[in-house]
Amino acid sequence: MNHLRYLPFLAVLATILFTGLRPDPIPQAFDQQDKLHHLLGFAALMFTMRLAFPQWRLAWAVALSLAAALLIEIGQGMLPARQASMGDMLANTLGVLLGWASSTLAYRWYLRRIGVTTEPEAAEPVARRVDISRS
C-alpha cells in the first residue's frame, strides 16, 4: 500500500514528458499560455516528488526537478517544430519553487492537523529545589 504514493509522481512525470516532448506544441488559447503550463507542471512534479520520496533531501529533489526541466528544454530544441527558451526554463524553475513551498505548507498543515507541532516550545524555567536536609 505504501507504493501508491509513487503513482501521482509517475503520472505527473509521464504527462510532463509526453506534452514536453511531443513533436507539435499544444495549441494556445492566449499568449504565453505555455509558461503557465510549465509553471504548474513543474510545481506538480516537485509536490508529488516530495510525497513520493519524503526521505530525500530538498537539495536533491530540487536538483533532479531542474535537471529534468533542462533536459526537456534541450529535447524541445532538437525537435523541428519546437524551440527551447529561457522563459520556459524560468517558468520551470518558478514551478519547482512553487511546488516546494506548497509541499512544505501542506506538510506543516498535516502535522498541525494530527496534533504534532513543528515549532520549538518555549523552555519553561525549572524551579530549583534546595534540599535542606543535606546541609
Secondary structure, 3 states (H helix, E strand, C coil): CHHHHHHHHHHHHHHHHHHHCCCCCCCCCCCCHHHHHHHHHHHHHHHHHHHHCCCCCHHHHHHHHHHHHHHHHHHHHHCCCCCCCHHHHHHHHHHHHHHHHHHHHHHHHHHHHCCCCCCCCCCCCCCCCCCHHHC
